């Protein structure tokens, strides 16, 4: 992220595309010099110095939107969201069709819990660049938060179309379908996730959940185990695997399924209990108690 911001400033310094006819005013030349110095300081984590030089660049040439943008990045790095928003807004006002400006503005709004403003900024980012997959993904997540499933579905499908390798879009869309009990559709999406990125534990965990809901327990537990192997700290997969074995035992009454259910649920309680939602820990303990009988 930092390299992207620096690259923009350094490229401007080399080719000077912001100057009409390749001629710059003295103010713009000075602003570029200050902004490049601020960018170098930013790269070296000298945030106070970077802030000082970027502010001076803005004071020298208030129309130089890249200085606003990079000053916003300085504040973003320090999680000073109000100041980041102020500068990203200025950059976006000067160049509203710049997708990166709009995206980072949306991110800052999101961090500040300004959901409606974030929605507008991410929509502007996708309008400026329809292939900016992370903006589509963020927009889809916002629509999920706002309980607008049709719009979420559309945004997340655009994200997948824009980048078929970005697994988080599949995961979000798959969970959207799970939330509304479209288990077959969820399974198809998570299968696509596994195909796109087989080394992502979240893909396998989500695929396992969809298969569990479809009562395809053998394949579901296999997917959960793959998720655990890929990410031993993915405690959701431990819980889900134990619950899948328990459901399988209820249907097949096999001792192997019962033993596996105990094994994975106990691992979840022991290893993931402190990080997990208390309701899940209680559910796991309740299930362990139910499985303790003959």
N, C-alpha and C positions, 0 to 999 in steps of 0.2 A: 504494500500500500504506500509506504513511504517512498519507495523507488519510483513508483508511478508519478507521485507528486513532484519529486525532484526532476524526473526526466522531462516533464512538461516545461519546467522553468529553464532547464539547461538547453533544451531544444529551441526555445524561444530566443535564448541568448545567442544561439548560433545562427539561426536563419531569420530571425526577426519577422515572423509572419504577421505580427499585430500592427506593423507600420505600413501604411499605404505607400505603394510605389517604392518599397524598400528604403524609405527614408523615415527617420525617427526624429521626434522633437528631442531637445536636450533633456526635457523632463522624463521622457520615456527611456532614453538611454540610461539616465541615472537610476530610474526605478528598476530597470532590468539588472543593473549592476548590484543594487541593494538586494533585490529579490534572489539573485543567484548566491550572494553571500549568505543570506538567510537560509537558503536551501542547503548549502554546505554545512552550516551550523546545525540545522535540523538533522541532517544525516549523522552528525557527530553527537547527537543528543544534547546539544547546547541550546536548550529551549528558550531561555531568557534572552540570549543574544539573537537567536532566530526571530523571536517575537519583536525585538527592538528594530532589527533591520527591515523586517517585512512591514512593520507599521510605518517606518520612514519611507519605504518604497511607495506605500499607499498615499502618504501625505505628499510625496513628490509628484505622483501621477495618480489621482483618484480614479481614473478610468482603466487602470491596469488590473484587470480582473484576476489574473493569475496570482498576483500578490495576495489578494483576499483569500483565494482558494488555499494557497499554501499556509497562510496564517491560520485558516480554519483547521488545516491538518495538524499544525502545532498544538492548537487547543484540543483537537480530537485526541491526540496522543496522550495528553494530560487529563483527558476525560472532563474537560471544562466545557460542558455541552452548550451552555448559553452563549459563550463567546464563539464556539465553533459554529453554531447556528447563525449568529450575526454575520460572520464572514462568509460562510457558504451561501447565505442569502444574497449577499452583495455580489458574489461571483456569478450566481445564477441569474440575478437581475441584469447583469451586464451581458451575459450570454445564456439565455434561457434554453437554447437548443444544445447545450453541452451536457451530454448524458452523465458524465462523471461528476460534474458539479451537482446535478440533480440527485444522483444516487447517494453521494456523501451527505447531502443535505437531508435526504430521507433517513439515512442511518442516524444522523444526529437527532432528528426529530423522534425517531424510534427510541433512542436511548433516553430521551426526555419525556417519554410516554405521551407524546403529541401524535396520537395515532392518525387522526384525520389529516394533519399536515404531512405526515410521512406518506400516507396514501397518495396525496397529490404529487409529492415530489417523485415517488417511484413511478407513478403514471407518466409524469413528464419525462423521466429517464427512459422509459420504454418507448415513448413517442419519439424521442430523439434518436434512439438506437434500439430497434426492435430485436436485436440479437444480444442485448445485454441481459444474459440469462439470470444473473444474480438479482437484478431489479425485478424481473418477473417472479422469481422465487420469493423475494421479500414481499412483493405485492400479494402473492398468494397466501403467505403466512398472515398478513394483515387481514385479508378477507376471511380466513379461518377464525382469527381472533374475534372478528366482528360478526361471526355466524352468517356469512354470506357465501354459502357453499358453491353456487353456480359460478360466481365470479372467481372464487378460489380455484375451482376446477379449471376454468379457462386460463387463468394466469399461470398455474403450475404446468399445464400442458404446453403453453408457450415457452416456459422455462426449459422443459425437456426438449422441445423442438429446437431451441436455440443452442443447447449443449446436452447431447445425449450421454455424456460421461459424468455429468454433475449429479451425484447420487442423492443429494439432499432434496432435490425437486421430486424425485420418485418417492422418497420416504414421506415427504409432506403429503403428496397426493394419495399415497397408499393409506396413510392414517386418516385422511379425510374420508375415504371410502369406508374404512373400518368404523369410524364414528357414526356413520349412517347405515351400518350393517350391509353394505354392498361388498360382501366377502369375496365373491368370485372376481369382481372388478379389482378389488384390493390385491388379490393373489396375482392377477395379471400384471399389475403395476409393479409389485415387489419382485416378480420374476424378471421383469425388465430391468429393475434395479440391480439384481444379482448378475444379470447378463452384462450390464454396463460396467459394473464395478464389483467383481466377485470378492475383493478383499475388504469390503465394507461390512462390518458386523451389523450395522443398523439395517442394511438391506436384508440380510439373512434373518434377523430377529423379526422384522416386519412380515417377511414372507412366511415365517413360522407361525406367526399369530393368525394370519389369514387362513393358513392350512388347518390350524387348530380349530378355528371357528367352523371350518368346513368338515371337521371330524376326520381329517386325514392325518391321524396322529403319528404314524411312523415317519412320514416325510416331514411333519412339523417338528418333531423332536430332533431329527437330523439337521434341520436348518438352525434350530436353537443351538445345537452343539457346535456348528460351524461358527455361529456368532460368538460363542464363548471362547472358542479357540482363537479367533481373530482379535477379540477384545475381552480379556479375562475380567475387566472391571465393568463390563456391560451387565450390571446386575439384573436388569430387566429380563435379560435372556435366561438367567438362572431361574428366576421366578416363573417365567413363562414355560420353561422346559419342565419344571416340576409340576406345574398345573396341567400341562399337556399329558404328562405321564399319568397324573391322577385321573384325568378324564378318560384316558385310555383304559386304565384299570377298572373304572366304573363300568365301562362297556365290555371289556374282555375278561376281567377278573383274573388276570395273570399275575403271579407273584413277582415276576421280573419287572412289570410296569409299576407295581406297588413299591418295590425296593428302589427303583429309579426315581419315583416321585419323592420319596423320603430323602434320597441322596441330594437331589438338586434343590429341594426346598430348604433343607438344612444348610446347604452351602449358601443359599441366598440369605437366610436369617443370620448365619454366622459372619459371612464376609460382606454382605451388602446392607445389613440391617441399619447401620448408622447413617448411610447415605439415602436409603429408600424412604418413600412415603410411609408413614406409620400405618396407614390403612392396609397397605400391601404386606407389611410385616405381620400385622394381626391376622390377615387372611392366610398367610403362609403357616403361621403357628396353629391356627384353627384347623387347617387341612392336615398338618402333621399330627395333631391330636386325633383327628378322625381316622387317620391311616395307622394309628398305633395299635388298633385292635387286631384281632385275628382275621 
